[in-house]
Amino acid sequence: MACGRALLFKFLYNLGIGKLLLNKNRQNLRIPILVFHKIIPEYDNVWPGVHPELFEKIIIMLKQHYKILPLNALLTA
């Protein structure tokens, strides 16, 4: 299942869907908010989380393309 999911996201990425959605959000003055519910080093069968190393890689990648702000910075702006 994970392999199929990865292929689907790669296909959508290559179509440029991400840039299309980003431009649409910018036009409508929308701010994307990401929520990571569970960051844990061990695997949980009941409620799988994101491993800390993967979380760090995700944040590094996001910082290359976006300005990351804590939620309270958005609420006080």
N, C-alpha and C positions, 0 to 999 in steps of 0.2 A: 504494500500500500504506500509506503513512504517513497519508493522509487517512482511510482505513478504520480504522486503528489509533486515530487520534485520536477518531473517532466512537464506537468501542467503549468507550474509556476514559471519554468524556464520558457515554455512556449508563450505564455502571456507576456513575460518580460520582453521577449524578442519581438512581439507585436507592438510594443510601445504602450501597452495599457497603463503602466505606472506613470509615464509622463503625461498621458492624456488625463488621468485622474488628478494628478498633481496640478496641472494647468486649470482644470475645472474647479478644483478646490480654491486655488488662488483667486480666480475670477469671482467666486462667491464669498471671498474673505473667510474661508473656513480654515481652522487649524487642526491638523491631525493630532490625536492624542493616543499614544500607545500605552497599554497597561500590561505589565507582566505580573501575573497573579502569584506565581510561585517560582522562585529561583533557589534550587537546592542541588547539592552535589550528588546525592544518591537518587536512584530511580524509584519512583512510587507507582505501583501498578494501578492503584485506585485513582490517583490524580497526578499524572506526570507533569513535572515542571520543566524548567529550562536549566540546564547545567550552567554554573557560573562562568565557565570558560566560553561557552557558546554565547551567553548573554554579553560578555565583554566584546566578543567579535561582532555581535550585532550592533552594539553601541558605537564601536569604532567605525563600522561601515556607515551607520546613520550620520555620524559626525562629519563624514566626508561630503554629505549631500544636504544636510539640514542643520539648522541652529537648534540645539536641544535646550529646553528651558524646564525648570521644575514647575509643577502646576501652580504653586503659590505665586510665581512670577507672572503668570497669565491672569490670575485673579486680582492682582494688585495693579496691573497696568491700566 
